[in-house]
Amino acid sequence: MDDVIRRIRDLFQPTFEGARNVIDILLVTYLIYRFLLIVRSTRAWRILLGIAIFVLLLVLTRIAELRTLNFVLDKATLLGPVALVILFLPELRQALEGFGNLGGLSETTQTRAESVGAAAVEEIIAAVSEMAGQQTGALIVIERLDRLDQISANGVPLHADISAALLGSLFYEGNPLHDGAVLVRGNKILAAACRLPLSESAYMVKHAHMRHRAGLGVTEQYDCLAIIVSEERGTISYGVGGSLTKLGDLNELRERLRIDLLEREQPPEPKPRRRNKNGKENIPA
């Protein structure tokens, strides 16, 4: 026990070696934290459980001297790295994108999505209100930082001004474009009938419809918002940052859009200029 305490104390000595050890530990801690963020609420937990069971079987067969079974399992480990890359391909992609966003790098190297105006937000709310009252299924995706060009490419391009009437007509059951998502960029409806990546979250209820899985899936992979209207119950769900919330009323939807869109896009207010006794302006530093 004393040896362990001494080793821990040596790690944090006020020397160059100690500082390097602290940085090393912090970096490993951050990597573990990022890894847990990636695999939480996804199929990755089930894959990790399967890997743990495989390793346990490998150890047990070696202890029990089951040579044939141990030989098969041991040779299967040679394909392990390739299998892991294939199984964790979506998570690895998400991790690389997350590292690319460090320090606001994506904001300086990528084209930022256009901001949504207050009038467009009210049109979206009016359309959602009407569709929820009529129990018309709908899925509206609104860009924030990320531009969803890959998703818009698989839909039907529109580039039309946002209006409640147009949104309602797009999701009308007789419209051939109603099956899919509507993508909003700025004050425009960019595309309709878009196919979205489906969420494989283990925390989604089993009876969740494809529309809800798609709305959650797109917010897991991109910085965007998703508004889902259930065609069975007329309820409104709101997706952002890989989480899906059932809203109580339209006021809650308006408040969330105000926080996540309008306030997020507003530039900081300039400091007021004051005049001195001579009538000249004092420009604040």
C-alpha positions, -999 to +999 in steps of 0.1 A: +000+000+000+028+024+008+044+016-025+012+026-043+009+058-024+045+067-032+040+060-069+009+082-070+028+110-051+056+108-076+032+113-105+023+148-093+057+161-083+062+198-092+087+189-119+087+187-157+082+149-154+053+155-130+037+180-154+040+156-183+024+129-163-006+152-154-010+161-191-008+125-201-035+115-175-058+144-186-055+135-223-064+098-216-093+109-194-106+132-222-103+104-247-123+080-224-149+107-219-153+112-257-155+075-262-183+072-236-202+101-252-200+083-286-212+049-274-239+061-250-275+054-260-264+035-291-259-001-303-222+003-294-230-008-258-243-042-272-212-045-293-189-038-264-209-064-243-204-090-271-166-082-272-164-086-234-182-120-236-158-131-264-127-122-244-141-140-213-148-171-234-112-170-247-098-168-212-121-195-198-113-220-227-076-214-220-080-220-183-102-251-189-077-264-216-104-266-242-077-266-269-099-269-300-124-242-290-096-220-278-077-224-311-108-213-330-114-183-308-078-173-309-076-174-347-109-153-348-091-125-329-069-120-360-100-105-377-108-084-347-094-050-358-111-052-392-144-063-376-142-035-351-137-009-378-167-022-397-190-024-366-180+010-352-179+028-385-207+053-376-192+059-342-157+064-356-171+089-381-189+108-353-156+108-333-136+122-361-162+149-367-161+157-330-124+162-330-128+184-360-151+207-340-126+213-313-118+249-306-145+261-331-124+248-360-155+238-380-169+274-377-138+288-394-132+261-420-167+253-430-195+274-445-219+282-417-256+274-422-278+304-428-298+318-398-335+314-395-355+346-390-383+352-365-410+353-392-399+320-406-400+305-371-436+317-367-446+301-400-431+268-389-450+270-356-483+278-374-478+248-397-469+225-368-500+237-349-523+229-379-508+195-386-509+185-349-546+195-348-553+174-379-530+146-368-509+149-400-475+133-397-446+156-403-408+158-399-391+192-402-353+194-400-338+229-394-301+235-400-279+252-374-241+250-377-239+221-401-250+222-437-269+191-445-260+190-482-258+152-483-293+149-470-308+176-493-292+158-522-313+127-517-345+147-516-365+169-540-350+204-542-375+232-536-356+264-525-390+280-516-398+306-490-411+292-458-449+294-453-473+275-431-495+267-462-466+253-481-454+231-452-489+218-447-493+210-483-460+191-484-471+168-456-506+163-470-511+126-474-520+129-511-488+147-519-461+124-533-435+144-513-451+138-479-431+106-471-398+120-458-384+150-441-385+187-451-351+204-448-350+241-438-320+263-444-323+299-433-357+313-444-360+287-472-374+252-476-344+236-492-357+202-500-386+178-493-389+140-492-354+137-477-342+104-463-326+107-428-302+083-409-321+063-384-312+063-347-302+030-332-305+043-296-312+016-270-332+041-250-359+046-277-392+029-269-398-002-291-430+011-306-414+044-318-422+051-354-396+055-382-403+092-382-392+096-346-361+074-352-352+095-382-356+128-363-334+115-335-309+100-359-302+132-378-297+152-346-272+125-334-250+131-364-255+168-372-259+201-355-296+206-364-331+206-350-359+182-357-396+188-352-418+156-354-456+155-355-472+122-347-499+111-372-515+088-346-518+111-315-510+146-329-482+151-304-452+172-311-416+160-304-385+181-305-350+167-313-317+184-307-282+171-298-292+134-299-321+137-276-358+137-282-384+154-260-422+153-262-435+189-259-466+199-240-479+227-262-469+252-289-456+277-264-429+252-254-420+247-290-418+285-295-396+289-265-372+261-276-369+275-311-363+310-297-334+297-275-319+272-301-323+294-332-330+331-326-309+338-295-281+316-308-278+336-340-280+371-325-247+390-325-236+406-292-250+441-287-224+469-291-214+488-260-230+522-258-208+552-264-208+580-238-199+616-243-175+635-221-179+671-209-164+684-242-192+667-262-168+641-277-176+604-277-157+581-253-151+549-272-149+520-247-119+498-249 
